[in-house]
Amino acid sequence: MVIAVCGLPGSGKSYFASHLASKLNFNVISSDKIRRSFITKRSYTSHEKLFIYDIMLNKMEAALGRKEGVVLDATFYKKEVRAKFIKTADKLKTKIIFINIKADKSITEERLSKKRKYSEADYKVFLKIVKEFESLEIDHLTLHSTQDNIEEMLSEAQNYIQVFND
């Protein structure tokens, strides 16, 4: 199974994705970690993002080939990007679930003002991606991230995953 955790920078998607993967005993494939590993001077251009998504897709295929569950952690800001992952999951006869993480503007600004371990996306990157983000027109769960509701989010996600699997 594949769970694609998406959302804007500062939404809390990476924090959520790592906790969800831990609960489910799944691998996390993080766009931020891949970007940091492969690109020295990161620019968040469309070309760079597509390169990162291609690496994520290859890692997802490899993990599924080993019969491992995967949590993908990225913005998934474009329909065409999501479609590639959906098509690959279908080809591999694996379910893919999208979970969209959102947060209030004040929380997002606060999170993006702090140094983070793997991402240097700041508020300027947020504003760029927010303009490019194409809404999810596929079945998905939307969760609202605050500063202290991770357990509630995880519970809601697990319930959604259960229903999706039935």
C-alpha positions in Angstrom: 0.0 0.0 0.0 1.1 3.6 -0.7 0.0 6.6 1.3 0.8 9.9 -0.3 0.9 12.7 2.3 0.6 16.0 0.5 0.3 19.7 1.3 2.0 23.0 1.2 5.3 23.8 2.9 4.8 24.3 6.6 1.6 22.4 6.8 3.1 19.7 9.0 3.0 17.0 6.4 6.5 15.7 7.1 5.9 15.5 10.8 2.6 13.7 10.2 4.1 11.4 7.5 6.9 10.2 9.7 4.5 9.5 12.6 2.1 7.7 10.4 4.8 5.6 8.8 6.0 4.7 12.3 2.5 3.7 13.4 2.0 1.5 10.3 5.6 0.2 10.1 5.9 1.6 6.6 8.9 3.3 4.8 8.9 7.0 4.4 10.1 8.4 1.1 10.6 12.2 1.6 11.0 14.7 -1.1 13.0 17.0 1.3 15.5 14.2 2.2 15.9 13.2 -1.5 16.4 16.9 -2.5 19.0 17.4 0.1 20.8 14.2 -0.9 20.9 14.8 -4.7 20.9 18.6 -5.1 23.5 20.9 -3.5 22.0 24.2 -4.4 18.3 23.8 -4.1 16.0 26.1 -6.0 12.5 24.5 -6.0 12.2 25.0 -9.8 9.7 22.9 -11.7 12.5 20.9 -13.3 14.1 20.2 -9.9 10.8 19.1 -8.4 10.1 16.8 -11.3 13.5 15.2 -10.9 12.8 14.6 -7.2 9.4 13.1 -8.0 11.0 10.7 -10.5 13.4 9.5 -7.8 10.5 9.1 -5.4 8.6 7.1 -7.9 11.6 4.8 -8.4 12.0 4.3 -4.7 8.3 3.6 -4.3 8.5 0.9 -7.0 11.5 -0.7 -5.4 9.8 -0.7 -1.9 6.6 -2.2 -3.4 8.7 -4.8 -5.2 10.0 -5.8 -1.8 6.3 -5.9 -0.5 6.9 -3.0 1.8 4.3 -0.3 2.6 5.2 3.3 1.7 4.4 6.7 3.0 5.3 9.4 0.4 6.0 12.9 1.8 5.9 15.7 -0.7 3.7 18.6 -1.8 2.2 16.7 -4.8 1.3 20.1 -6.1 0.4 19.1 -9.7 -2.3 16.8 -11.0 0.2 15.3 -13.6 2.6 14.4 -10.8 -0.1 12.7 -8.7 -1.3 10.9 -11.9 2.2 9.3 -12.4 2.1 7.9 -8.9 -1.5 6.7 -9.3 -0.7 5.0 -12.7 2.4 3.3 -11.2 0.4 2.0 -8.2 -2.3 0.7 -10.5 0.3 -1.0 -12.7 1.7 -2.7 -9.5 -1.8 -3.5 -8.3 -1.3 -1.5 -5.2 -3.8 0.9 -3.5 -2.7 4.5 -3.2 -4.3 6.8 -0.6 -3.9 10.6 -0.6 -3.9 12.5 2.6 -3.8 16.3 2.3 -2.5 18.2 5.3 -3.5 21.8 5.8 -2.7 24.4 8.5 -3.7 27.9 9.4 -1.6 30.7 7.9 -0.3 31.8 11.3 1.0 28.3 12.1 2.4 27.9 8.6 4.3 31.2 8.9 5.6 30.2 12.3 6.8 26.8 11.1 8.5 28.3 8.0 10.3 30.9 10.1 12.2 28.2 12.0 15.2 26.2 10.7 14.1 22.6 9.8 16.4 19.6 9.5 15.7 18.6 5.9 13.8 21.5 4.2 14.9 25.1 3.7 11.5 26.0 2.1 10.6 29.4 3.5 7.6 31.6 3.2 8.7 32.7 -0.3 8.8 29.1 -1.5 5.4 28.6 0.2 3.9 31.6 -1.8 5.4 30.2 -5.0 3.9 26.7 -4.5 0.6 28.0 -3.3 0.1 29.7 -6.7 1.0 26.4 -8.5 -0.9 24.0 -6.3 -3.7 22.2 -8.2 -6.5 21.0 -6.0 -7.0 17.3 -5.4 -10.0 16.1 -7.5 -9.5 12.5 -6.4 -10.7 10.8 -3.3 -8.6 11.9 -0.4 -8.6 12.8 3.3 -7.9 16.3 4.4 -6.5 16.8 7.9 -6.1 20.1 9.6 -2.7 20.4 11.5 -2.4 22.4 14.6 0.5 22.6 17.1 -0.9 19.7 19.3 -3.2 17.4 17.4 -0.9 14.7 15.9 -2.7 11.8 17.8 -6.1 13.0 16.5 -4.8 13.3 13.0 -3.2 9.8 13.2 -6.4 8.3 14.5 -8.5 9.9 11.7 -6.0 8.8 9.1 -6.0 5.2 10.4 -9.8 5.1 10.3 -9.7 6.4 6.7 -7.1 3.9 5.6 -9.2 1.1 7.2 -12.3 2.2 5.3 -10.4 2.6 2.1 -9.0 -0.9 2.4 -12.5 -2.5 3.0 
